[in-house]
Amino acid sequence: MTCSANNPNHAPRSQRGVLALLGVLAALTLSGCAAITNPLANGVPVHMVPDELLTTSKEDFEQTDLTKLRQAPVDVFKLAPGDTLGVYVEGVIGNAEVPPPVNLPDTADLPPSIGYPFPIRSDGTISLPFVGSVKVAGLTIEEAESKVVDMFLQKAILRPKDYRIVVTLMRPRHVRVLVIREDSPQSQISLRNESFIGLGSTQTTIGGGQRATGQVLELPAYENDVLNALARSGGLPGLESTQEIIIYRGIWDAAGDGAAAAAIASSGDEQVRNLKGSRIVRIPLRSKKGQPVSVNPEDVILQTGDIVTIRGRKPEFYYTGGLLPASETPMPANYDLTVVEAVLKARGPLLNGGFNASNLNGAVIGAGVGNPSPSQLNVLRKLPNGQQINIRIDLNDAVRDPRQNILVQSEDVLVLQENTDEAISRWFSQQFRWNFFGRYLNSTDAQGTFNTNLP
């Protein structure tokens, strides 16, 4: 339709421009454009958010020195109640015509022992024929052998020049502790379901997570520490743990099988604290760089009746919506995740004009020059007091400025949308389209076609 400039009923050109602009804004509003009608656009700019509302970095932590989790090695073995000695006294403990018995230990940590077993009693003594009780607690193996020889010589049971007495360590004393771990991974199966209409796929995970395990350990003397308990029960705690070791002291049942201790430990920390004589020790496995953990050497030494627990880490997720595919994405446990990385992890568009607004397959490359890439990202973050803050981030600025590329924390909701300029540009590119086709053969034969689509 052609409009004449001399038509007195036609409005001036400036008025026509204003009416056209109003018509565009009305069309955008009526069509429900999120960039204009969305209340999330009124969020707090990221550069105005206080530092206490931002997430601390996970990469500023380092592992605790493992030597602090074990007791200091000893040069000599000191005897104590619970040790079993091998004693051979020719003609008194053993027949002179029969060679003394030789016992091979189950592990290579101990040498073979010679003689008959004599356990060290709770008072630190062993009972030998003809000489009675001999106190050996606190002595080395060599010192204990010399004392046994002196006792037989003092009683004139053996002649000084004609005796054969051998004292060896047959079995060292052991400490019995209970280890409960919640960081043992479970096997899982992932099933991918393809859409029958070609609108993407979904993935279903069966299993996974952590499972609680418990076992009673018998740790030999001078190896009854936290590091040995971890090494014998599955190794150091993994990323799915709270990176903390909790030791409950002095809790054990009279039978010694650990059943009552396991029930108490699983019932909650409050009941354990109320038990008479109990004490709780917490040892962190990670600390901030430059701030080493101070561990009391006595706290890492375990005694019979102690319960060593490793709690499982609660799964953490962040959520996406808007122009990002709606999903629940796990948070990494050992490294930081910025908002730009979170958008890419959710398969969202970043500096890409050809995004797919269907929100099913993420970003795809469109034909032609493309549309402006959506850059308005709102982070809905829960506060410690239960309230919520809306943080507004411009992805174009976040890519260039690391100070605006903040870290994502657990339970954050990331909503990606277009700002007003991007929405209007996309609306114009979709509503106004021009196509031209022409063919020129000679000066007398030419054909041309011009097509336009208007809203």
C-alpha positions in Angstrom: 0.0 0.0 0.0 1.4 3.4 -1.0 0.7 6.5 1.1 1.0 10.0 -0.5 2.9 12.7 1.3 0.3 15.2 0.2 -2.6 13.4 2.0 -3.9 15.9 4.5 -5.3 13.1 6.6 -1.9 11.5 7.0 -0.1 12.2 10.3 3.3 13.9 10.3 6.4 11.7 10.0 7.5 12.3 13.6 4.1 11.3 14.9 4.2 8.2 12.8 7.6 7.2 14.4 6.2 7.7 17.9 3.1 5.6 17.1 5.3 2.9 15.6 7.5 2.8 18.7 4.5 2.6 21.0 3.1 -0.1 18.8 6.3 -2.1 19.1 6.4 -1.7 22.9 2.7 -2.7 23.2 3.3 -5.8 21.1 6.3 -6.8 23.2 4.3 -6.2 26.4 1.3 -8.1 25.2 3.4 -11.0 23.9 4.8 -11.4 27.5 8.5 -10.4 26.7 10.5 -11.6 29.8 13.0 -8.8 29.4 10.3 -6.1 30.0 7.8 -7.9 32.3 10.2 -10.0 34.4 10.7 -8.8 38.0 14.1 -10.4 38.2 15.6 -7.5 36.2 15.4 -5.5 39.4 18.1 -7.5 41.1 21.1 -6.1 43.0 24.1 -5.5 40.6 26.9 -7.9 41.3 29.4 -5.2 42.1 27.1 -3.9 44.9 26.8 -7.3 46.7 28.7 -7.3 50.1 31.6 -9.7 50.4 30.0 -11.6 53.2 27.3 -12.8 50.9 29.8 -14.2 48.4 31.1 -17.8 48.5 34.5 -18.5 49.8 36.9 -20.4 47.6 37.3 -24.2 47.9 40.8 -24.0 46.3 42.3 -22.0 49.2 42.4 -25.2 51.3 45.2 -27.8 51.5 45.4 -31.3 53.0 46.5 -31.7 56.5 50.0 -33.1 56.9 49.6 -36.8 57.2 52.5 -37.1 59.7 50.2 -35.4 62.2 47.8 -38.2 62.1 50.2 -40.9 63.4 52.2 -41.3 66.5 56.0 -40.8 66.5 57.9 -43.9 65.6 59.8 -45.5 68.5 63.3 -46.9 68.5 62.7 -49.8 70.9 59.6 -51.8 71.9 58.6 -51.4 75.5 56.6 -54.3 77.0 53.2 -53.6 78.6 50.1 -55.6 79.7 48.6 -57.5 76.8 51.9 -58.5 75.2 52.7 -62.2 74.9 56.2 -63.4 75.4 57.8 -66.6 74.1 59.9 -68.1 77.0 62.1 -71.1 76.9 64.1 -72.4 79.9 65.9 -75.6 79.1 64.9 -78.3 81.5 62.2 -76.1 83.2 60.1 -74.7 80.5 60.6 -77.3 77.8 62.5 -80.6 77.6 66.2 -80.5 77.1 66.0 -83.3 74.6 63.5 -81.6 72.4 64.3 -78.4 70.5 62.3 -75.3 71.5 59.3 -74.5 69.5 59.6 -71.8 66.8 56.6 -69.6 66.0 56.4 -67.8 62.7 54.3 -64.6 62.9 51.5 -63.8 60.4 53.2 -60.6 59.3 56.7 -59.7 58.3 56.8 -56.9 60.9 57.9 -59.3 63.7 60.8 -61.8 63.7 60.1 -65.5 64.5 59.6 -66.2 68.2 61.0 -69.0 70.3 59.5 -70.6 73.3 56.2 -71.1 75.0 53.6 -68.3 75.3 53.4 -66.3 78.5 51.1 -63.3 78.4 51.9 -60.2 80.5 49.1 -59.8 83.0 47.3 -56.5 83.9 49.8 -55.9 86.7 52.7 -56.1 84.3 54.1 -59.4 85.4 54.5 -62.9 83.9 54.2 -66.1 86.0 57.1 -68.6 85.6 57.6 -72.0 87.2 59.7 -72.0 90.4 60.3 -68.2 90.4 56.8 -66.9 90.5 55.8 -63.5 89.2 58.4 -61.5 87.2 57.6 -57.9 86.5 58.6 -57.0 82.9 56.3 -54.1 82.0 58.3 -51.1 80.8 61.3 -53.2 79.8 62.7 -54.1 76.4 62.9 -57.7 75.2 66.6 -57.8 76.1 66.0 -56.4 79.5 63.2 -58.8 80.2 65.4 -61.8 79.2 68.2 -60.6 81.5 65.7 -60.3 84.4 64.3 -63.8 83.8 67.9 -65.1 83.9 68.7 -63.3 87.1 65.5 -64.7 88.7 66.5 -68.3 88.0 70.1 -67.8 89.0 69.0 -66.2 92.3 66.8 -69.1 93.1 69.7 -71.4 92.3 67.5 -73.4 89.9 70.1 -73.3 87.2 73.9 -73.2 87.2 75.5 -70.0 85.9 77.6 -71.9 83.3 75.0 -74.3 82.2 71.7 -72.7 81.2 69.8 -71.9 78.1 67.1 -69.2 78.5 65.4 -67.5 75.6 62.8 -64.7 75.8 61.2 -63.3 72.7 58.1 -61.3 71.7 55.5 -63.7 70.4 52.6 -61.4 69.9 52.4 -57.6 70.7 49.4 -56.1 72.5 46.6 -54.8 70.3 44.1 -52.0 70.6 40.6 -52.7 69.6 38.7 -49.8 67.9 35.5 -49.4 65.9 35.7 -47.5 62.6 32.4 -46.3 61.0 32.7 -44.7 57.5 30.0 -43.1 55.5 32.2 -42.2 52.5 32.2 -45.6 50.8 30.8 -45.1 47.2 28.0 -47.3 45.8 27.9 -48.5 42.3 25.5 -46.7 39.9 24.0 -47.2 36.5 23.2 -44.4 34.1 20.3 -44.8 31.6 19.9 -42.3 28.7 16.5 -42.0 27.1 16.3 -40.4 23.6 13.2 -38.5 22.8 11.1 -40.1 20.0 10.4 -36.6 18.5 14.0 -35.5 18.4 13.7 -33.0 21.3 16.8 -34.1 23.1 17.4 -36.8 25.7 17.2 -37.4 29.4 19.5 -39.3 31.7 18.4 -41.3 34.7 20.9 -42.4 37.3 20.2 -45.5 39.4 22.2 -46.1 42.6 25.2 -44.1 43.5 25.8 -42.0 46.6 27.5 -43.3 49.7 26.9 -46.3 52.0 27.9 -46.7 55.6 30.3 -49.4 56.6 31.7 -50.4 59.9 34.4 -52.7 61.1 36.4 -53.6 64.2 40.1 -53.1 63.9 42.8 -54.6 66.1 45.8 -52.3 65.8 49.2 -53.5 67.2 51.1 -51.4 69.7 52.8 -48.3 68.3 50.5 -48.5 65.3 47.3 -47.6 67.1 46.8 -44.2 65.6 44.4 -42.5 63.3 46.5 -42.8 60.1 46.8 -46.6 60.5 43.1 -46.9 61.3 42.3 -45.1 58.0 44.8 -47.1 56.0 43.3 -50.4 57.2 39.7 -49.4 56.7 39.7 -48.1 53.2 42.3 -45.3 52.9 42.0 -41.6 53.3 38.5 -40.1 53.2 37.4 -39.2 49.7 35.7 -36.1 48.3 32.3 -37.5 49.3 33.2 -37.1 53.0 33.1 -34.0 55.3 36.9 -34.1 55.4 36.8 -34.4 59.1 37.6 -37.3 61.5 35.5 -37.6 64.7 36.7 -39.8 67.5 34.4 -40.8 70.4 36.5 -41.7 73.4 35.7 -44.2 76.2 32.6 -45.7 74.7 32.4 -49.5 74.5 30.2 -52.3 75.7 31.2 -54.8 78.4 31.1 -57.7 76.0 33.7 -56.0 73.8 32.0 -56.8 70.5 31.2 -53.1 69.7 27.5 -53.6 69.1 26.5 -51.1 71.8 29.1 -48.6 70.6 27.8 -48.8 67.1 24.3 -48.2 68.3 25.4 -45.2 70.3 27.4 -43.7 67.5 24.5 -44.0 65.0 22.0 -42.4 67.4 23.4 -38.9 67.2 26.1 -36.8 68.7 24.0 -35.4 71.5 23.5 -38.7 73.2 27.3 -39.4 72.9 28.1 -36.1 74.6 25.8 -36.9 77.5 27.5 -40.1 78.3 29.6 -40.1 81.5 33.4 -40.1 80.8 33.1 -39.6 77.0 35.1 -37.1 75.1 34.9 -36.1 71.4 37.9 -35.2 69.3 37.6 -33.6 65.9 40.5 -33.6 63.5 40.1 -31.6 60.2 41.7 -33.1 57.1 41.8 -29.8 55.2 42.8 -26.3 56.3 43.3 -22.9 54.7 46.6 -22.3 53.1 49.0 -20.6 55.5 46.9 -21.7 58.5 48.2 -25.2 59.4 46.1 -27.4 61.6 47.3 -27.8 65.2 46.7 -31.5 66.2 47.4 -32.7 69.7 49.7 -35.7 69.4 47.7 -37.5 72.1 44.5 -37.1 70.2 45.7 -39.3 67.3 46.6 -42.2 69.5 43.7 -44.6 69.8 42.8 -46.8 72.7 40.5 -49.8 73.2 36.9 -48.6 73.1 37.4 -45.6 70.8 35.1 -45.1 67.9 36.5 -43.4 64.7 33.8 -42.0 62.4 33.9 -40.3 59.0 30.7 -38.6 58.0 29.5 -38.5 54.4 29.2 -35.1 52.7 25.7 -33.9 52.0 25.2 -33.6 48.2 25.1 -30.0 46.9 23.4 -28.8 43.8 22.6 -25.6 41.9 19.6 -25.1 39.7 19.1 -23.5 36.3 16.1 -22.0 34.5 15.0 -19.3 32.1 16.9 -19.7 28.8 19.1 -22.3 30.5 17.9 -25.9 30.4 16.0 -26.6 33.6 18.2 -28.9 35.6 19.6 -29.8 39.0 23.4 -29.9 38.6 25.8 -31.3 41.2 28.4 -29.0 42.7 32.0 -30.0 42.6 33.5 -30.8 45.9 37.2 -29.9 45.4 37.3 -26.9 43.1 35.4 -23.7 42.5 32.7 -23.1 40.0 32.1 -19.6 38.6 28.8 -18.3 37.1 30.3 -18.4 33.6 31.4 -22.1 34.1 28.0 -22.9 35.6 26.3 -21.6 32.4 28.6 -23.7 30.2 28.1 -26.7 32.5 24.3 -26.4 32.0 24.8 -26.2 28.2 23.7 -22.6 28.0 24.5 -20.0 25.4 27.5 -17.8 26.0 28.5 -15.2 23.4 26.6 -17.1 20.9 23.9 -15.4 18.8 22.4 -18.6 17.5 20.9 -19.9 20.7 17.9 -22.3 20.8 15.1 -20.7 22.8 13.2 -23.9 23.0 15.2 -24.7 26.2 15.4 -28.4 25.4 18.8 -29.0 23.8 20.7 -26.0 25.0 22.6 -23.7 22.6 22.8 -24.5 18.9 24.2 -22.5 15.9 21.5 -20.7 14.0 21.4 -19.6 10.4 22.4 -16.2 9.2 24.0 -13.5 11.4 22.0 -14.6 14.4 20.5 -12.8 17.3 22.2 -11.1 20.3 23.2 -13.6 22.9 21.3 -13.4 26.1 23.4 -11.9 28.8 21.2 -11.1 31.8 21.9 -13.7 34.5 20.1 -13.6 37.8 21.5 -15.6 40.8 18.9 -16.3 43.5 20.9 -17.0 46.6 19.6 -18.0 50.0 20.9 -16.0 53.0 21.8 -17.5 56.4 18.8 -15.8 57.9 16.4 -17.7 55.5 15.9 -14.7 53.2 16.9 -14.5 49.6 18.9 -12.0 47.5 18.7 -11.5 43.7 22.1 -10.9 42.2 22.1 -9.5 38.7 25.1 -10.3 36.5 25.9 -9.2 32.9 27.6 -12.2 31.3 29.3 -10.0 28.8 31.0 -8.2 31.7 31.6 -11.4 33.7 33.6 -12.8 30.8 35.9 -9.8 30.8 36.0 -8.9 34.5 36.8 -11.7 37.0 35.4 -9.6 39.9 31.9 -10.0 38.4 32.4 -13.7 37.6 31.5 -14.7 41.1 31.5 -18.2 42.5 28.3 -20.4 42.6 27.3 -21.8 46.0 25.0 -24.6 46.9 21.3 -24.1 46.3 21.8 -21.1 44.0 19.2 -20.7 41.2 20.6 -19.4 38.0 18.1 -17.8 35.6 19.3 -16.6 32.2 17.2 -14.1 30.2 17.6 -11.4 27.6 17.8 -7.8 28.6 15.5 -5.2 26.9 17.8 -4.4 24.0 18.5 -8.0 23.2 14.7 -8.9 23.3 13.8 -6.0 21.0 16.6 -6.9 18.6 15.4 -10.5 18.5 11.8 -9.4 18.0 12.6 -7.2 15.1 14.8 -9.9 13.4 12.0 -12.4 13.7 9.1 -10.1 12.6 10.8 -8.2 9.7 12.4 -10.4 7.1 13.5 -9.5 3.6 14.3 -11.9 0.7 15.4 -10.8 -2.8 15.9 -13.0 -5.8 16.9 -11.7 -9.2 18.0 -13.0 -12.6 19.5 -11.0 -15.4 20.0 -12.6 -18.9 20.4 -9.6 -21.2 19.2 -6.1 -21.5 15.8 -7.1 -22.7 15.2 -10.0 -20.4 15.4 -9.6 -16.6 13.4 -10.9 -13.7 13.3 -10.1 -10.0 11.4 -11.0 -6.9 11.3 -9.2 -3.5 9.6 -10.7 -0.5 9.0 -9.2 2.9 7.3 -10.4 6.0 5.8 -7.9 8.3 4.1 -8.5 11.7 
